[in-house]
Amino acid sequence: MRILSRKNHARRNSVSEEEKDGHDDVDFGTAPAATSPSAARPAAAPPEATVTDTPEKTAPAPPVEDELARVEEEAAAEQSEIRMKASDLLAPTKRDLESHIKPITPEVPTDRADVISFANQKGGVAKTTSTLNMAVALAELGNRVLCIDLDPQGNLTMSQGIDPDKVEFSMYDVLVNDMPISEVISHREIDIAVASLDLAGAEIAMSTKIGRERSLEKALKEVDNDYDYICIDTPPSLGLLTINALTASNKVIIPVQCEYLSMRGLVQLQSTLKMIQENLNPNVQIEGILPTMFDSRTLHAREAVSILEENFGDLVFKSRIRKAVKFAEAPVRGASVLKYDPESRAASYYRNLAKEVLKDGSS
């Protein structure tokens, strides 16, 4: 009986050792479960015991799933203290920008000047005469008017009694050197931004300038709230100076001599305007086509006007600028026709044109 008792005791000890070994096999780096001192004794040397001796009870080991969950929580907590938050690693959010950057409110539309270019690549069609005299006629009606001379010949500047060869600064400095346009404005019958012969080299000097087509547009931002109308005299070409004028304008008046060759230039000017509308200034529109040097005594002049009206309809102004010697005499005195001979028919032509432009603008 003693021998059987010892065998049973040894069998129980071996079973407990197997249970311990089974727990160690699934150990995942966690602390081993606490065991009683009796379970840690080697089975090879069991103590003397009677049949009534029983092993000490051991605390039950926690389930493996609970132990793994606890370890993972501790590891996650430890990592969260070291690892940077995602908000620290990512770029600023929209909310961050809104809290640091003051929102820009859109500009409320203000009364700005109507910018009108007088353009035709053909020379000798009365662009300069029309620019100056219509500007003075608009001023007579109570408008604030600025004229800009973009023609290197400086005829508009000379028509106000200013020598282009003696001006210190001109539109060349505005376009090429970014001088404020207010620095080149002279006050005569109307305000005029003067030209000089240097303008002949402006296109070459601007060739490497970024945004060269918008140089005049940027310059006008300084003064566009100071005037009601800005009238631009352009050179007889479709080069960079004319493109600057058309890009800065919202209206274009096309003086056309009542002759066949002058009307042929309209096709090319129309295609240039279309390219500018598509690429630079979608707001520019033809305000009207102005028949100039009209001589009602000749059949050719009457036919030319009829062709214009058939092809362009309401775009042709009702006003007709007839031939008059006063237009040649007035620049010699450094004045417009309206100042040189206010009561002349020549002056009335441009007064009628100014009223027509104002009427179209108000409709």
ABEGO torsion letter per residue (X at the ends): XAAAAAAAAAAAAAAAAAAAAAAAAABAGBBBBBBBAAAABBAABBBBBBAABBBBBBBBBBBAAAAAAAAAAAAAAAAAAABBBAAAABBBBAAAAAAABBBBBBBBBBBBBBBBBBBBABBGAGAAAAAAAAAAAAAAAGBBBBBBBABAAGAAAAAAGBBAAABABBAAAAAAAGBBAAAABBBBABBBBBBBAAAAAAAAAAAABBGAAAAAAAAAAAAAAABABBBBBBBBBABAAAAAAAAABABBBBBBBBBAAAAAAAAAAAAAAAAAAAAABAABBBAEBBBBGBBAABAAAAAAAAAAAAAAEAABBABBBBBBAAAAAAAAAGBBAAAABAABAAAAAAAAAAAAAAAAAAX
